[in-house]
């Protein structure tokens, strides 16, 4: 029985996609070196939309694959982290997509379901 539980735990954990977060300090250098776009997620504790994005949408295999392949992902809490100049928000989550030179390519206010977020990521990748 113990072996079955261990196997189930392993299988479930392998199905969960891990989104790797990068420190903002390293994000632009990494983006330049890897030819990727920086995605900054502004969030806060207790935000249902933020939780949905992190726990549901980012765990979608298709989303996780696109994020890993084309994006440097940064997560900033609006109450605990320093928000870069020029990145404004009126609610969370707010997403900014920037090139390696810190130029804003797109701002997304609020969360999206996996299908719509995948479309957003694909459209930005094509630019």
Phi, psi and omega in degrees: 000319181298321179294323179294317178296320178296317179297316179297316178299316179297314181297317179295319180291329178286337177282334180285128180274135180260122173267125181269124178265140180248147175292141181302326180303323182264348191301311185289323175295317178296319180298318180294314182293326184259002181055052181237168175262143176271129174246117178253124176257118174265124183217183176206156179298141178082005180275113181299320179295323178295314179299317179300314181297312183290320188266338181247299186295312181293341178271358173290129185303319180296316179296310182301321179296314179295317180298316181294320186281324190241353188227148167259116188260128178238134177245125179233131174272126186293342180260343185245339184247159175280126181265127181303146176305140178091346178263103183255159176210151172241348176203166177240152358283151171232132181247136172240136175245122185230151174276180184293344177266013177071019177277128180288124178266326181197148172239134179237118179266122179089173180270170176222158174288169186301319182297312181292322180293323177298319177297317177300313181297320180293320180295320179290322179297327183286342183287000000 
